[in-house]
């Protein structure tokens, strides 16, 4: 039976002193994983825990931690490569040379991190990011420190399941405990392990991401900044620019929308990370080919998503695989935006079709277009599904719920449960 999150009060700290928890991050670039790291470290009960975020380099996460008063250190790691490459927007091929390099880099980095942990002596290590689970988990074992994998990535099942097999093998041998953001990841583990994994959902600050009396003024300010007319109907999307996030499908879906609604605009928020720069170039070229380029705004990475979402009327989420409770989707829900999304299992975990949003078959641009048109044509429907999405975000995906559950999970790992 999969353990799902429950709200419980953490036990008292040992001997009345807070326990040092090292949160080992895989990147200093601000993606969804890093946002939850910042939220967790910033809100942990300081009478019980002293969090320290450890980043592999200087970057946005380091600066965000410093601004939030969260202790942070940098610990350089050996460079690692993507284990697969995209050919166009649809085809992904394995890169065996990267596998060989990464094995060597993981082992080398594990030795370096183990030395650091032996000096630091935290009572617990949390790892975040797939490769970080490997080298961080090995390092914690070498340093004889309990380690919790917090797994926020669905492991690709391509290429005969080789990635999943490696993940399962390491999960059996390396961490002291495992928490995941959704049942889909639990099922990727061997059956003998599944009962010992806790589900702790991804989370959003529902107090920060909500419409307020100043929403109209924020919307006008953001629209002016981005060159969007005040009377425009804005379809928004926020995600890393990479083929599996599906922005190319959204461009195809938006073309009929722009014909039906001359004041429609498409706002794409997110940058190209981890070697995906060629995809952004292809997206802009495709927008030109579809004749919608003047109506598509590429806003890049934005640290102020609570402001940006105030300028959006309909949110589209078009990842085609592996996403589980994606942070930008939860943020849109918290704001109370009506959502049209591809019906993949991870999105279905957060949304119920026709209640919290409209779900359509994955990769079907025409169906996505129809859902967008339905929402844009009906203010009443937008209000209904947006209100329901907001209520669900508060009920199931609030950051306060997440932090309490994570703290309870840490207690269980230290207790050897």
C-alpha positions, -999 to +999 in steps of 0.1 A: +000+000+000+014+033-010+019+058+019+005+092+011+010+124+029-007+129+063-005+160+085+012+151+117+032+171+143+070+164+141+086+149+172+108+171+194+144+176+183+170+154+199+182+168+232+163+200+225+186+211+197+177+215+160+191+189+137+213+198+107+198+187+074+219+190+042+197+194+011+219+184-018+208+201-051+216+190-086+215+225-101+215+262-092+192+271-121+157+277-109+135+250-121+105+233-104+127+212-082+147+242-070+116+262-062+104+234-038+139+233-023+138+270-015+102+267-001+111+237+021+143+252+035+127+285+041+097+271+061+111+243+081+106+245+118+138+261+131+133+247+166+135+212+151+157+215+120+186+236+106+185+233+068+216+238+047+212+239+009+243+227-010+245+237-047+270+226-073+277+262-085+267+298-080+234+307-096+198+318-091+191+293-063+221+304-043+210+340-046+174+331-038+185+313-007+206+342+005+177+366-001+154+343+019+178+339+048+185+303+041+220+289+047+236+278+014+270+266+003+284+257-031+302+224-036+315+220-072+308+186-088+322+170-119+303+179-151+277+154-162+261+150-196+225+144-208+221+106-213+200+111-244+197+136-273+167+150-292+165+146-329+139+172-339+109+175-316+097+139-316+127+115-315+151+109-286+181+087-288+203+073-261+239+086-257+260+056-245+292+078-244+274+101-219+265+070-197+301+060-195+312+095-187+285+100-161+293+067-142+329+080-138+316+115-129+292+101-103+318+080-086+343+109-086+317+134-073+305+109-046+340+108-032+342+146-031+308+150-015+315+122+010+345+142+023+325+173+026+297+155+045+322+139+069+334+174+079+299+189+080+283+159+099+246+166+092+221+142+108+204+137+075+210+143+038+182+150+013+191+145-024+171+161-053+176+154-090+182+120-105+220+121-109+222+138-075+204+108-060+231+086-072+262+105-062+247+121-031+233+087-019+267+070-024+284+099-006+260+097+023+266+059+026+304+065+026+300+091+053+276+069+073+248+095+073+211+086+067+199+098+032+165+105+019+159+106-018+132+131-027+123+120-062+106+146-083+114+131-118+096+103-135+123+081-149+121+076-187+110+041-197+124+044-232+152+023-246+140-010-231+136+004-196+174+007-191+170+040-171+143+025-149+164-006-143+193+015-131+170+036-110+155+005-093+189-010-087+203+021-070+171+027-051+174-008-035+210-002-024+217+034-018+191+056+001+179+051+037+145+062+027+126+075-004+099+101-008+083+108-042+059+134-056+034+110-070+023+074-071+035+070-107+071+071-094+063+046-067+052+021-094+086+024-111+103+009-080+103-029-073+072-042-056+092-052-025+100-015-020+067+002-028+052-001+007+082+017+022+079+048+000+061+079+011+042+102-014+048+139-006+031+159-033+048+189-050+035+221-036+029+258-041+025+288-019-012+292-022-012+325-002+013+340-027-004+326-058-039+339-055-058+367-071-060+398-049-074+433-051-043+444-069-045+417-096-059+441-122-031+466-117-005+438-118-020+425-150-018+459-167+018+463-155+029+429-168+011+434-201+026+468-207+061+453-200+055+424-224+038+445-251+004+428-247-028+449-252-051+454-222-081+439-240-062+408-253-072+373-243-040+357-232-032+320-233-003+313-210+022+285-207+050+282-182+076+255-186+111+248-196+115+250-234+122+214-243+104+191-267+087+169-241+071+199-225+052+202-258+053+239-267+054+229-304+019+213-299+007+245-283+018+266-313-002+243-336-032+245-312-030+283-310-031+289-347-069+282-350-075+301-317-058+332-332-081+330-362-112+328-340-101+355-316-082+383-333-072+397-298-058+363-286-021+362-276+001+333-266+026+339-237+053+313-234+072+317-201+104+297-196+139+294-208+161+268-225+181+248-200+203+218-202+212+220-239+178+226-253+186+260-270+179+245-305+143+238-295+136+275-289+149+284-323+126+258-339+096+271-320+102+306-332+106+293-368+074+273-365+055+304-352+066+322-383+055+294-406+021+293-389+017+331-394+012+337-356+047+350-347+034+386-340+009+371-315+034+348-296+055+363-268+086+344-256+091+359-222+120+337-210+125+327-174+106+349-150+112+348-112+079+367-106+054+341-118+028+352-093+028+386-112+030+371-147+000+348-141-021+378-132-019+387-169-031+353-182-067+345-190-064+308-198-035+284-189-024+257-213-002+228-201+011+206-229+038+183-215+035+149-233+052+126-209+065+120-174+054+153-157+040+147-122+023+176-103+044+202-122+049+233-103+037+258-129+005+238-132-001+240-095+007+278-096-019+283-123-044+263-102-036+284-071-042+316-091-076+302-101-069+301-138-090+279-161-067+252-175-065+231-207-040+203-206-028+171-222-042+141-203-011+125-190-011+106-157+009+132-138-014+160-148-045+138-140-031+135-105-037+172-101-067+179-123-101+162-128-115+166-163-144+190-166-141+200-129-107+215-124-098+219-160-102+204-195-081+174-203-075+162-239-054+134-254-017+138-252-001+153-283-034+161-299-030+197-310-065+198-325-082+186-293-061+211-273-072+239-297-109+229-292-105+230-254-089+264-256-116+277-278-143+264-254-127+281-225-121+314-243-157+315-256-173+310-221-164+334-192-188+313-171-169+281-177-136+298-171-149+310-137-162+276-128-132+255-135-108+282-122-126+283-089-125+245-085-088+244-094-080+270-067-099+250-041-081+218-050-047+236-048-055+248-013-067+214-002-040+192-017-010+211-028-003+239-003+033+245+008+024+244+045+010+208+040+041+199+021+066+211+047+048+194+076+047+161+057+084+164+047+094+170+083+074+139+094+091+119+067+126+131+080+115+119+114+106+085+101+140+082+082+159+091+114+138+067+134+146+039+109+110+033+099 
